[in-house]
Amino acid sequence: MANINLFLEQSMQEFAKRADVATSLVTHYVKKIGYKDINHFRRTLLQAKVREEKIAPNELTFYVEKTNLLYFTSIEKTLRQLNIEALDKAISILKKTKVTFVYGLGTSRQIAQEMQNALLNIEFVSILANSIDDIVLYSQSYKYEDISVIIFSKNLDSPEFWFLLQAAEKFRFNLIIITQNYNIKATDNIAVVNFATVEQKNRRIALTSKINQMFIADIIVRKISNNKVWQPNELYEYFSQNWKAKKGNW
């Protein structure tokens, strides 16, 4: 088990260096013993580690390993089926609109709040909607084509979400749906980005849907942020010189 821990904790380059072999040899061996790639091998090892150690469920290590396995497996599952064109469409919608409402219920509301904060940090006008009333009321001064609404929902099965979907189809405002529900179809003003989940025996705390929604949100924000041309104004320059630079000396 010690060797398994070593392999899981180190990068392939570090492991190869420690074993004094080329990384290509590690890759070749992994494929030779029947695995698609190094990530497939790592996931299998992690599953075996959790199973074979038979860690008592009341031990903290049990929850560390199980949560790690859920996150690792879930994100890898999402990556395998992630539609890059759908992601690109969502980004294009956000870049062309003047206001973005972010909406989620239950656990998804936490992700919506994180997304709204991230958009504010990259100078996007974004509003965390507590209800569909907020979206309708605060969008009054904008043209429909200048509005985007981001919905986070695992199943998209609440009346609120269906109302927004129907309203977007009727009034042509932009809608970005991040969901596991594959029955929702994209249109020219509706982008659908699907994520995968790993079923949990006890779902009182939704781990995999939460981490995958955050994963997709972070991809979108990072892509927009990296391509954005920053043009700080005089106030920012003054702030940098007279506050940030001196703050550590106070």
Secondary structure as GFF3:
##gff-version 3
##sequence-region A 1 250
A	DSSP	alpha_helix	2	9	.	.	.	ID=ss1
A	DSSP	alpha_helix	12	19	.	.	.	ID=ss2
A	DSSP	alpha_helix	23	32	.	.	.	ID=ss3
A	DSSP	alpha_helix	38	53	.	.	.	ID=ss4
A	DSSP	alpha_helix	60	81	.	.	.	ID=ss5
A	DSSP	alpha_helix	84	96	.	.	.	ID=ss6
A	DSSP	beta_strand	99	104	.	.	.	ID=ss7
A	DSSP	alpha_helix	107	121	.	.	.	ID=ss8
A	DSSP	beta_strand	126	128	.	.	.	ID=ss9
A	DSSP	alpha_helix	132	138	.	.	.	ID=ss10
A	DSSP	three_ten_helix	144	146	.	.	.	ID=ss11
A	DSSP	beta_strand	147	152	.	.	.	ID=ss12
A	DSSP	alpha_helix	159	171	.	.	.	ID=ss13
A	DSSP	beta_strand	174	179	.	.	.	ID=ss14
A	DSSP	beta_strand	190	194	.	.	.	ID=ss15
A	DSSP	alpha_helix	208	227	.	.	.	ID=ss16
A	DSSP	alpha_helix	234	239	.	.	.	ID=ss17
A	DSSP	pi_helix	240	244	.	.	.	ID=ss18
A	DSSP	alpha_helix	245	247	.	.	.	ID=ss19
###
